Amino acid sequence: MPSIRDQQNRKTVEALFITGRQRLDASLIKSEADNYDFLYSDIELEPELKERASGNLEDMIARVGRNELDSITITGSGISKTDLRALCIKIWETSPSIPINLLHADESGIAKRQIELSDLIGSDLPAVDLNSLQQNISGKRILVTGACGSFGKVLMNRLSELNPAHVTALDHDETELYLLEQSLEFKTGQALFYLADITDQPRMEALFQNRTFDLIIHTAAYKHVPVMERHPIEAARVNVLGTCNIADLAHRFGTPQMITLSTDKAVNPANVMGMTKFLVERMMTSMNEMSQTRFNSVRVGNLLGARGSVVPVMEEQISQEKPVTVTHPEVQRYFISIADAVDHTLDSLCFSDSEDTFLIDMGTTIKIDDLARLLILKKGYRPDQDIPVVYSGLRQGEKMHESLWSESEQQGALPGTSLISIKPQSGADIEVEEYCLHLEKLIQQQDEMGVRTFFKDIQAKIDSNDSAEFVNADYSS
């Protein structure tokens, strides 16, 4: 057996694996291949690469199993996330500790980096044309609510690159707002960091009296299903009344466009949080009937790595070598990276004359159980051997599967984008002012059961035949 000194002194052995659904242009990778000790592939290679190949995937896996490789770099053309995930799982199941990198090669150059979870999960979304985004943003005066949230931070960073005339970053978290201001590079006078609660009408009115906006991107909301299930009054106050307040100000002060971030949980809502987002989507649609402002919603799935979401929670459990908790082995969710969600939300601004709800194409779902096992492998452990996966049972209001649209909604792809246009659900119109006033009264009275009943009554009024039964749990104990 080699001594520790021998192992420390030996040369690092690296392999390059070429895969994908399209034939790779050998000229892009030929010189880079010389930097690797072995070259493997599961596709037909051009002659100048084929003569260097050491074998196929199984040959590489065998070498991994013999601990003869220190790292693997994957490259290719047209690699889907599903195929890449399956490949990484096969490698990590053989040797969980082996690093895997991605090599991207095109006419602009070659870039190598460590593989990330967003490379393996979610839809295979094409990159949005930054020139198109800049045309949507350049020269505009923009209000971003929830600027310190996981989505809001990435959005603010992207806006700083797109030459807006001015951005107002609004949030109620004093510390996070300060940190956000320190982290961004806007020109002097190009950004205002505004501490406020979106439900504070006098404070928000003062902002609109002193500032003119061309665009509002409304992301401020409570998003955690179990927490909102226990606090329906707060969910209604912030998610519904807060949005109602911003939408009313946009209408009264003549803001040309307001776009609101929604969620797939708004489809056939089965919990408090989903119901608030369902109502917000309907509010946006209803406001278009009475206002010159154009109101839209954009539905997204679970944001990968968002603060307090499933991935950071699991990663923390793994870092402490604790069992990873999954509610049910068959629960499935849609995922999208925050960066993709931001860019494709901004891409929806191209359709400013539409009154539809927009949905980002999020591909297929993944079982949370499979996600947990993938994270364990990625961190260098073996599921069930080093770190177990345990099942805690479905939480109140949690569904087994989410849907991107309901059976009563019409959908169609928008050309040149990864967006889907969703026509509103059939059913009676909702009087926005009426239900905001009624909900405000219930909140002032701290009538929790009244809020729950209100949600159920609205659902009945919409008469969505394919809507799941709303959960009306008793949390008084």
C-alpha positions in Angstrom: 0.0 0.0 0.0 1.4 3.5 -0.9 2.5 5.6 2.0 0.8 8.8 2.9 3.9 10.7 1.6 3.6 8.8 -1.8 -0.1 9.7 -2.0 0.6 13.3 -1.3 3.4 13.5 -3.9 1.7 11.6 -6.7 0.4 13.5 -9.7 -3.3 14.4 -9.7 -5.1 12.2 -12.3 -7.9 13.8 -14.2 -10.3 12.5 -16.8 -12.3 14.3 -19.4 -15.7 12.8 -20.3 -17.4 13.9 -23.5 -21.2 13.3 -23.8 -24.3 15.0 -25.0 -27.1 14.8 -27.6 -25.2 16.6 -30.3 -21.8 15.9 -31.9 -19.1 18.0 -30.4 -17.0 20.3 -32.6 -13.6 18.8 -32.0 -11.8 22.1 -32.8 -13.3 23.6 -29.7 -12.0 20.9 -27.3 -8.9 19.5 -29.1 -6.3 21.6 -27.2 -8.1 21.3 -23.9 -8.1 17.5 -24.1 -4.3 17.6 -23.9 -4.6 18.8 -20.2 -6.3 15.5 -19.1 -4.7 12.1 -18.4 -7.7 10.2 -19.8 -10.4 10.9 -22.3 -13.7 9.0 -22.2 -16.9 9.3 -24.2 -20.3 7.7 -24.7 -20.9 9.4 -28.1 -19.2 9.1 -31.5 -16.1 11.2 -31.6 -14.4 12.9 -34.5 -11.2 11.1 -35.6 -8.7 13.5 -33.9 -10.4 12.9 -30.5 -11.3 9.3 -31.1 -7.7 8.3 -31.3 -7.0 9.7 -27.9 -10.0 8.1 -26.2 -9.3 5.6 -23.4 -12.8 4.0 -23.5 -16.5 4.6 -22.7 -18.5 5.4 -19.6 -18.2 1.9 -18.1 -14.4 2.0 -18.6 -14.3 5.4 -16.7 -16.5 4.1 -13.9 -14.3 1.1 -13.5 -11.3 3.4 -13.1 -13.2 5.5 -10.6 -14.0 2.3 -8.7 -10.3 1.5 -8.5 -9.7 5.0 -7.0 -7.4 5.8 -10.0 -9.0 9.2 -10.8 -8.9 12.3 -8.7 -11.5 14.3 -10.6 -13.7 14.1 -13.7 -14.6 17.0 -16.0 -17.7 16.6 -18.2 -18.2 18.4 -21.5 -20.4 18.1 -24.6 -23.1 19.7 -26.6 -26.8 19.4 -25.8 -26.5 17.8 -22.4 -29.8 17.7 -20.6 -30.0 18.3 -16.9 -31.8 14.9 -16.5 -29.0 13.1 -18.3 -26.3 15.0 -16.5 -27.9 14.2 -13.2 -28.0 10.5 -14.0 -24.4 10.6 -15.0 -23.2 12.3 -11.9 -25.2 9.9 -9.7 -23.6 6.9 -11.4 -20.1 8.4 -10.7 -20.9 9.4 -7.1 -22.5 6.1 -6.3 -19.1 4.6 -7.3 -17.1 7.2 -5.4 -19.0 9.9 -3.5 -15.9 12.0 -2.8 -14.7 12.5 -6.4 -15.0 16.1 -7.6 -17.0 16.6 -10.9 -16.5 19.7 -13.0 -18.3 21.1 -16.1 -16.4 22.4 -19.1 -18.2 24.8 -21.4 -16.6 25.3 -24.8 -17.8 27.5 -27.6 -16.5 30.2 -30.0 -16.2 32.7 -27.2 -13.8 30.5 -25.2 -13.5 27.7 -22.7 -14.7 27.9 -19.1 -14.4 25.2 -16.4 -16.1 25.2 -13.0 -17.4 22.9 -10.3 -20.8 21.3 -11.0 -23.7 23.0 -9.2 -27.1 21.7 -8.1 -28.7 24.1 -10.7 -26.9 22.1 -13.4 -28.7 19.0 -12.4 -32.2 20.1 -11.3 -34.9 22.0 -13.2 -35.8 22.8 -16.8 -33.2 23.1 -19.6 -34.0 26.7 -20.1 -32.0 28.6 -22.7 -30.2 31.8 -21.7 -32.2 34.9 -22.1 -30.8 37.5 -24.5 -29.3 40.2 -22.3 -29.7 42.8 -25.1 -33.4 42.0 -25.0 -33.5 42.4 -21.2 -31.7 45.7 -21.5 -34.3 47.0 -24.0 -37.0 46.1 -21.4 -35.2 47.9 -18.5 -32.9 50.6 -19.8 -34.0 54.1 -19.0 -36.9 52.9 -16.8 -37.7 54.0 -13.2 -38.3 50.8 -11.3 -39.7 49.9 -7.9 -38.8 46.5 -6.5 -40.7 45.3 -3.4 -39.2 42.5 -1.4 -35.7 43.5 -2.6 -33.9 41.7 0.2 -35.6 38.3 -0.4 -33.8 35.5 -2.2 -35.4 36.5 -5.6 -35.2 40.2 -4.9 -31.4 40.2 -4.3 -30.7 38.4 -7.5 -33.1 40.7 -9.3 -31.5 43.8 -7.9 -28.1 42.5 -9.0 -29.4 41.9 -12.5 -31.0 45.3 -12.7 -27.7 46.9 -11.8 -26.3 45.5 -15.1 -29.2 46.7 -17.3 -28.9 50.5 -17.1 -32.2 51.5 -15.5 -32.8 55.2 -15.0 -33.5 54.6 -11.3 -34.3 51.7 -9.0 -36.1 51.9 -5.7 -35.3 48.8 -3.6 -38.0 48.4 -0.9 -37.9 46.0 2.0 -39.0 45.9 5.7 -35.7 44.3 6.9 -33.4 47.0 8.1 -30.2 44.9 8.3 -30.7 43.1 5.0 -31.5 46.4 3.2 -28.3 47.9 4.5 -26.3 44.9 3.4 -27.9 44.9 0.0 -27.0 48.6 -0.5 -23.4 47.8 0.4 -23.2 44.8 -2.1 -24.5 46.5 -5.2 -22.8 48.8 -7.7 -25.3 51.4 -8.9 -24.2 54.8 -10.2 -24.5 57.7 -7.7 -28.2 58.6 -7.4 -29.3 55.6 -9.5 -30.8 53.7 -6.6 -32.8 54.4 -3.4 -33.0 51.8 -0.6 -36.3 52.4 1.0 -37.3 50.9 4.4 -41.0 50.2 4.5 -43.8 47.7 5.0 -46.0 47.3 1.9 -49.1 47.2 4.0 -48.3 50.6 5.5 -50.6 52.8 3.3 -49.4 56.2 4.4 -45.7 55.2 4.0 -46.3 53.7 0.6 -48.5 56.6 -0.5 -45.7 59.0 0.4 -43.3 57.0 -1.7 -45.5 57.2 -4.8 -46.1 60.9 -4.2 -42.4 61.6 -4.3 -41.3 59.1 -7.0 -42.6 58.2 -10.4 -42.3 54.6 -11.6 -42.4 53.1 -15.1 -42.4 49.6 -13.7 -43.2 47.8 -10.4 -41.8 44.3 -9.8 -43.6 43.1 -6.8 -41.9 40.1 -5.0 -42.6 40.9 -1.4 -44.6 38.1 0.2 -44.7 35.4 2.8 -43.8 32.1 1.1 -43.4 29.3 3.7 -46.4 27.0 3.6 -46.3 25.5 7.1 -45.7 28.9 8.7 -48.6 30.6 6.8 -50.8 27.6 7.6 -50.4 28.6 11.3 -50.7 32.3 10.6 -53.5 32.9 8.1 -54.0 36.5 9.3 -50.4 37.5 8.5 -50.6 35.7 5.2 -53.7 37.6 4.2 -52.4 40.9 5.6 -49.1 40.8 3.7 -49.7 38.7 0.6 -53.2 39.9 -0.3 -53.6 43.3 1.3 -50.0 44.3 0.7 -50.4 43.5 -3.0 -53.8 45.2 -3.1 -52.1 48.3 -1.6 -49.3 48.3 -4.2 -51.7 47.6 -7.1 -54.1 50.5 -6.0 -51.1 52.9 -5.9 -49.9 51.8 -9.3 -53.4 52.4 -10.7 -53.9 55.8 -9.0 -50.5 57.1 -9.8 -50.5 55.9 -13.4 -47.7 53.4 -13.3 -47.6 51.8 -16.8 -46.9 48.2 -15.7 -46.8 46.1 -12.5 -45.7 42.5 -12.5 -46.2 40.2 -9.5 -44.2 37.1 -8.6 -46.6 34.1 -8.1 -46.2 30.4 -7.5 -47.4 27.0 -8.8 -49.0 26.7 -5.4 -51.6 29.1 -6.6 -53.0 26.4 -8.9 -55.8 24.4 -7.2 -54.7 25.9 -3.8 -54.7 23.5 -0.9 -53.1 25.7 1.7 -53.2 29.3 3.0 -50.1 30.5 1.2 -51.4 29.0 -2.1 -54.8 30.6 -1.6 -53.3 34.1 -1.0 -51.3 33.8 -4.3 -54.4 32.5 -6.1 -56.3 35.6 -4.9 -53.4 37.8 -6.0 -53.4 36.4 -9.5 -57.1 37.0 -9.7 -56.6 40.5 -8.4 -54.0 41.2 -11.2 -56.5 40.0 -13.8 -59.4 41.9 -12.3 -57.3 45.2 -12.1 -56.8 45.1 -15.9 -60.5 45.5 -16.3 -60.5 48.9 -14.6 -57.1 50.4 -15.0 -54.7 51.8 -17.6 -51.9 50.1 -15.8 -51.0 46.7 -17.2 -51.0 44.0 -14.4 -49.4 40.6 -14.8 -48.3 37.7 -12.7 -45.5 35.3 -13.3 -45.7 31.8 -11.9 -42.6 30.0 -10.8 -41.8 26.7 -9.0 -39.6 26.2 -6.0 -36.6 28.5 -6.1 -33.4 26.4 -5.8 -31.4 27.6 -2.7 -33.9 30.2 -1.6 -33.5 31.2 2.0 -35.3 28.7 4.3 -36.3 26.4 1.4 -35.8 22.6 1.3 -32.3 22.6 -0.2 -30.5 24.8 2.4 -32.3 22.9 5.2 -31.1 19.6 3.8 -27.6 20.9 3.2 -27.4 22.0 6.8 -28.6 18.6 8.0 -25.9 16.9 5.8 -23.2 19.3 7.0 -24.0 18.1 10.6 -24.2 14.4 9.4 -27.8 14.3 10.7 -30.6 12.3 9.0 -32.1 14.2 6.1 -35.8 14.8 6.6 -38.3 14.3 3.7 -42.1 14.5 4.4 -43.1 11.7 2.0 -41.2 9.5 -0.4 -43.5 10.3 -3.3 -43.7 14.1 -2.9 -42.6 15.9 -6.1 -41.9 19.5 -6.9 -40.9 21.8 -9.8 -37.6 23.6 -9.3 -36.0 26.5 -11.0 -32.7 28.4 -10.3 -33.2 31.9 -8.9 -31.1 33.4 -11.7 -33.3 31.7 -14.4 -36.5 32.8 -12.6 -35.2 36.4 -12.5 -34.2 36.5 -16.2 -37.3 34.9 -17.5 -39.5 37.1 -15.4 -37.8 40.1 -16.9 -38.3 38.5 -20.3 -42.0 38.6 -19.8 -41.9 42.4 -19.9 -41.7 42.0 -23.7 -45.4 41.2 -23.6 -46.5 44.3 -21.8 -49.8 44.5 -23.9 -50.9 41.1 -22.6 -53.3 40.7 -19.6 -52.4 37.0 -19.1 -50.6 35.3 -16.3 -47.1 34.1 -17.4 -45.6 30.7 -16.5 -41.9 29.9 -16.8 -41.4 26.4 -18.4 -40.0 24.4 -15.5 -39.7 21.0 -17.2 -40.5 18.0 -15.1 -40.8 17.5 -11.4 -38.3 15.7 -9.2 -39.1 13.7 -6.1 -37.9 15.4 -3.0 -36.6 12.0 -1.9 -34.4 11.8 -5.0 -33.3 15.4 -4.4 -32.2 14.5 -0.8 -30.2 11.5 -2.0 -28.6 13.6 -4.7 -27.5 16.2 -2.2 -26.1 13.5 0.1 -24.0 12.1 -2.8 -22.9 15.5 -3.9 -21.6 16.3 -0.5 -19.5 13.1 -0.5 -21.7 10.7 1.5 -23.6 7.6 0.7 -27.4 7.7 1.3 -28.7 5.3 3.9 -25.2 4.2 4.7 -23.5 7.4 5.9 -26.6 9.6 6.2 -30.1 8.2 6.3 -33.2 9.7 4.7 -36.2 9.7 7.2 -39.8 10.4 6.5 -41.8 12.8 8.8 -45.2 12.7 7.1 -47.0 15.3 5.0 -47.4 18.7 6.8 -50.7 20.5 7.0 -51.6 22.0 3.7 -48.9 20.1 1.8 -49.7 18.5 -1.5 -48.1 15.4 -3.0 -47.8 17.0 -6.4 -48.0 20.6 -7.7 -49.5 21.6 -11.0 -48.5 24.4 -13.4 -52.0 25.2 -14.5 -55.5 24.0 -13.7 -57.8 22.1 -16.1 -59.9 25.2 -16.6 -57.0 27.3 -17.7 -56.0 27.7 -21.3 -52.2 27.8 -22.0 -50.0 28.5 -25.0 -46.3 28.9 -25.6 -45.0 32.4 -26.3 -42.8 32.4 -29.4 -39.1 33.0 -28.9 -39.3 32.6 -25.1 -39.5 29.9 -22.4 -42.7 31.4 -21.2 -46.2 30.0 -21.3 -49.3 32.3 -21.4 -52.1 31.3 -19.0 -55.6 32.5 -19.6 -57.5 33.1 -16.3 -59.6 30.4 -14.7 -63.3 30.4 -15.5 -65.6 31.6 -12.8 -67.3 34.7 -11.4 -65.4 38.0 -11.3 -64.0 39.1 -8.0 -64.6 42.6 -6.8 -61.1 43.5 -5.7 -62.1 46.5 -3.6 -64.8 44.5 -2.0 -62.7 41.6 -0.8 -59.8 43.8 0.2 -62.1 45.8 2.5 -63.7 42.7 3.9 -60.4 41.0 4.5 -59.0 44.2 6.1 -61.9 44.2 8.6 -61.3 40.5 9.5 -57.6 41.3 10.0 -58.4 44.3 12.3 -60.6 42.0 14.4 -57.9 39.3 14.4 -60.6 36.9 13.3 -58.5 33.9 12.2 -61.5 31.6 11.6 -63.2 34.4 9.7 -60.1 34.7 7.4 -60.2 30.9 6.8 -63.9 31.0 6.0 -63.3 34.0 3.7 -60.7 32.0 1.7 -63.2 29.1 1.3 -66.0 31.5 0.3 -63.9 33.1 -2.4 -62.9 29.7 -3.7 -66.5 28.7 -4.0 -67.3 32.0 -5.8 -64.6 31.3 -8.3 -66.3 27.9 -8.8 -63.1 26.2 -10.0 -64.3 22.6 -10.5 -60.8 21.2 -10.6 -59.6 23.1 -7.4 -58.4 21.0 -4.5 -60.4 21.1 -1.3 -59.0 23.9 0.9 -57.6 22.8 4.2 -59.4 24.4 7.2 -57.4 23.1 10.1 -57.9 24.1 13.7 -54.7 25.5 15.2 -56.2 26.8 18.3 -54.8 24.0 20.5 
